[in-house]
Amino acid sequence: MSFVAEPLLTQLTPLIYKSSVGLVFTGLLGALMWPFRKARSEWTALKDSVAATREELVQQRENHLTHIEMYGKQQTELLTKACEALDGVRLDLKEQTGYLRASITPVRRTLRKK
């Protein structure tokens, strides 16, 4: 039995060495590539979050523009009416201030000489 197993063992020995060296190199290569894979996955996650944020901002801008378009004309009309009303108040206040200034006599102050 030893006679039959010995030639088989000598034939398998180079195959075992080659496979073990291949496994070691595969393990080393995997260990060296791990940081790059991790960085790539983080980069992909960052790009996805930026894209999601951009989509949300575009949606908010579209909603805001739609809102302005819907209520813009109405708000412009209301602001025009408010400005017209306030313009009349401003003129009335100017006239009232003029009357009050006319009725007040200025107080004279004498300067002391030192």
HELIX and SHEET records of a PDB file:
HELIX    1   1 SER A    2  SER A  103  1                                 102    
END                                                                             
